[in-house]
Amino acid sequence: MSRYQFEIDLTHLEQIIPLLVRGNPLALSYWRRRISSLSTQQGLLPDGNRRVTRLLGVFDEVERALTSGKATARRSPG
């Protein structure tokens, strides 16, 4: 993957993560694979590596929040 394509993918993922909280038409596993695929790129610049690591952390938080919210919604009386 070229550095240009890497930058486009990373920027897109940084923009999409906040939208996942509002509703996710795609499975969380899809987004995790997209982020993780960037972490395997050879020759990452330090900034790219830092951004991927930060994005994985943010995704972990979003995933936990969404999972907790779904568990809470299931327990709440309808």
C-alpha positions as a printed Julia matrix, in Angstrom:
78×3 Matrix{Float64}:
   0.0    0.0    0.0
   1.37   3.42  -0.89
   1.86   6.03   1.8
  -0.77   8.14   0.04
  -3.36   5.33   0.22
  -2.38   4.65   3.83
  -3.01   8.32   4.69
  -6.41   8.27   2.94
  -7.47   5.08   4.77
  -6.24   6.32   8.13
  -7.96   9.7    7.76
 -11.21   7.99   6.79
 -11.07   5.71   9.83
 -10.32   8.64  12.13
 -13.45  10.34  10.83
 -15.74   7.29  10.95
 -15.04   6.14  14.53
 -17.07   8.94  16.2
 -19.99   8.09  13.9
 -20.08   4.5   15.16
 -21.56   5.69  18.44
 -24.62   6.99  16.56
 -25.25   3.72  14.78
 -23.19   1.26  12.84
 -24.52  -0.22   9.62
 -21.43  -2.44   9.4
 -20.26  -4.92  12.01
 -17.67  -3.72  14.49
 -15.43  -6.56  13.31
 -15.28  -4.89   9.88
 -13.96  -1.66  11.33
 -11.47  -3.47  13.58
 -10.09  -5.32  10.54
  -9.77  -2.03   8.64
  -7.8   -0.44  11.47
  -5.7   -3.53  12.15
  -4.78  -3.87   8.48
  -3.09  -0.48   8.64
  -0.97  -1.55  11.6
   0.64  -4.29   9.49
   1.89  -1.91   6.79
   5.64  -1.97   6.29
   7.58   1.25   6.57
   5.07   3.22   8.62
   6.25   6.66   9.52
   6.29   7.33  13.27
   3.27   9.62  12.94
   1.31   6.95  11.06
   2.17   4.32  13.66
   1.16   6.69  16.49
  -2.16   7.46  14.78
  -2.96   3.79  14.16
  -2.18   2.96  17.8
  -4.36   5.86  19.0
  -7.16   4.83  16.64
  -7.07   1.24  17.93
  -7.39   2.59  21.49
 -10.31   4.82  20.54
 -11.97   1.92  18.75
 -11.54  -0.25  21.86
 -13.32   2.43  23.9
 -16.14   2.78  21.35
 -16.54  -0.98  21.15
 -16.72  -1.27  24.96
 -19.26   1.56  25.16
 -21.44   0.07  22.45
 -21.24  -3.4   23.98
 -22.1   -2.03  27.43
 -24.96   0.0   26.01
 -26.42  -3.04  24.26
 -26.11  -5.11  27.44
 -27.77  -2.34  29.44
 -30.54  -1.97  26.85
 -31.26  -5.69  27.03
 -31.54  -5.54  30.82
 -33.78  -2.48  30.85
 -37.52  -3.01  30.91
 -38.98  -2.44  27.46
